[in-house]
């Protein structure tokens, strides 16, 4: 991989900015300053930016995508277009979503070909928090925040939901943070308290927040810090 592309991916900046940082002598390879943006990195090279090591992740790829409505989070689907359509990457079909969204839900989707990494997001054992912006059909009833904090009973479920955090923005728009991933959980939680979700947008997975610079259908590589944050949960 070219050095400027690697720096761009690791820092979450454009190739032009990455090239500028390289020319400014802020990047070293195996301890030596390299000012050539086209320098070819080998897997064994040790790269540092301002003295901070940047890891090459054994060829694994990690992206965030701002998913629009109308797309499913599978690699292939006979009936609906998939999020793979947006990824202008070699062998894009080898990428999968680490935590899917429903076809009508928008927002943050993480795409990777690293199965162990995505398992740390989706496995109930890791309690990876996810935050959603929720638009409701009716004004929120009194006491729902307390109910969600205590856990609610979903239809056809044996156990209560784990404690969830509710932030009220307006009477019909809230921000909900959950730490589990039951089937259609957010919609079912509001149904359990007599309301109906009319729009759902995921803003955060763990420490990874949807980049506000990404329009619908746009994506970017994750930074080294974002990738590493998943292993910290």
N, C-alpha and C positions, 0 to 999 in steps of 0.2 A: 504494500500500500504506500502511496505517496505520503511524505511527511505532512504536507499541508492538509490533506484529507484527514489524516489521523488526528492532527491537532484540532481541526474543525469539529470532528465528532466528539472528541474528549472535552472540549471547552464549550460546546454548544454554540459556536459562532460560525460565521460565513467563512468560505475558503479564502476570501480576500483579507479578512481580518486575521485569519490564521497565518497567512503569508506575511503580513505586516509584523506579527509577533515573532515569527521565525527570523525575519531580516533584522529585527531589533535585538538579536542575540539572546532571546529569552528561552530558547529551546536547546537542550543538549541531547546528544545520542551517545551512549556509553561514556558520558563525562565530557565529551567534546562539543563545543558550540557548532551547530550546523545552520548555515544561513540559506541553504538551497532548498526551496519549497518542494522541488521535484525529487529530493532524496528518497530512495527506495528503502522502506523499512523492512527488515527481516523479523520474524517472530522472536528471535533471541535478543534483539536490540533493547536496551534499557533507555527509555525516553523520560526526560524531566522537563518541566515547565516552571521557571522561577525556582528551581531546586526541588520541586515537588514531583515525585514519580508518577507517571501516567502508565497504567497497565494496558498491555495488549491482551485481549480476552480470548485468546486461542481461536480466533476466527469467528466467535459467536457474535451475533448482531442484536442490537437493542434499539427500538424506536418508540417514540410516542406519536400517536395519531389523534387528531381531533375528529371523531367520527360523526358524520351527519346522520339524519334519519334515513331509513329506507335501505340500509345495508346490514348484512349479518356478519358476525365475527367468526365465521368459519373459513377454511381454506377454499372449499368448493361447496356450492349449493345448487341444486337443480332448479330452484324456483326464484331465488332472490340474488341480487348482486352482492358480492362480498367485499370486505374492507381491503382485501389484497389488491383490488383495482387501483387504489390510491398509492401503492408502494412501487415507485420506480426504482427497483433494486434487482440485481441479478438473483435468480432462483428465489423470487419472492414467495413462491408457493411453499417453500420450506419453512416460512415463518408462521407462527401461530399466535393467537391472542392470549395473553396472560391475564385472565379474568375477562369474560365476555360481557357484552352489553346486548340487550334486546334490540330488535330491529328498529323500534321507535324511540330508543334511548340514545342520546347524543353524548359527546364528550370524550374523556380520556380513555384511550385503549393503548395498552402496551403490547408491542409486537416483538417477538424474539424467536430464535431457533435454539435457545438454551433451555432445555426441559427442566433441569434442576432449579434454575433461577425462577422460572414461572411457577414451579411447584411451591416455592416459598411464598408466593403471592396468593395462590389459590387454596393451599392446604389449610383446613380449619385449625390445625395445630399451631399455626404461626399467628393467628389473629390479626391479619393485616387489615388496618383500617382503610375504609373507603368513604369519601365524602361526596354527597350528591346535592345539587340544587334542585329543589322539588317545587313544581307549580301545582296547586291544588284546585279542585273544582269548587269547593266551598271554604269559607273562612275556618281557620283552625279552631277547634273547640278548646275550652279551658281545660288545663290539666294534662294535655297530651304529652308535653315535655316530661312530666313526672312519670306518666305511664311508660313512655319509651325508655326512660332511665331505669325503671324497675323491670322492664321486660314485658312483652305482650304475647298473648296466645294467638298464633296464626291458625287459620282453618286447616284441619287435617294434620296438625303437628302435635307431637306429644309434649315437647318442652317449650318453655318461654324463650323468646329471643334474648340474646345477650344484651346487656345495657347499651343503649344508644344515646348519642348526644343530639339534641334538637336546638337549633338556633332560629328564632323567628325573625324574618326580614320584613314581611308584610303579612296581613291576615291570610293571604292565599299563597305566599311564597316563603319557603323555609329552607334551611340547610341541615341535612341529616348526615351524621357520621355513624357508620356501623362497623363491626369488627368480624362479621361472618358473612357468608354468601349463600344463603338459602335461595331457593327458586323464587324469582320475582319478589324478593324480600321486601324492598322498599314499597312497592305497590300494595303488597299484602299487609304490611304494617299499617298503612293508612286506611286500607279497607277495614282492618280490625277495629279502628276507632271511628268508623262511619264516614270516611271521606274517600275521595277518588283522585288519583294522580292523573293530571292531564299533560304534564311535560316533566321529563326527567333528564338531568344532565350531570354526568360524573366529572368532578373537578379534581379529585385527588385519589391516589392509591399509595398507601404508606406515606413516605416522605416525598413522593414524586407528584408535583402539581402540574396540571395542564398549562403549557406555555401560552400566555395570553397573545403572543405574536402569531400563533397558528390559527388560520381561518379554518372553516369547515372543510374537511377532506385533505388538509395539509398535515405534514408530519416532519419530524426531525430526529436525528440520532439522539439517544440519551447521553448525558455527560458521564464521565467516570464516577463522579460523586453520586449521581442518580442511580447508576447501576449498582454501586457498592452499597447504597442505602438499603436495598432489599435484603441483603444478608445480615443486616443489623437487627431485623425484627425478631 
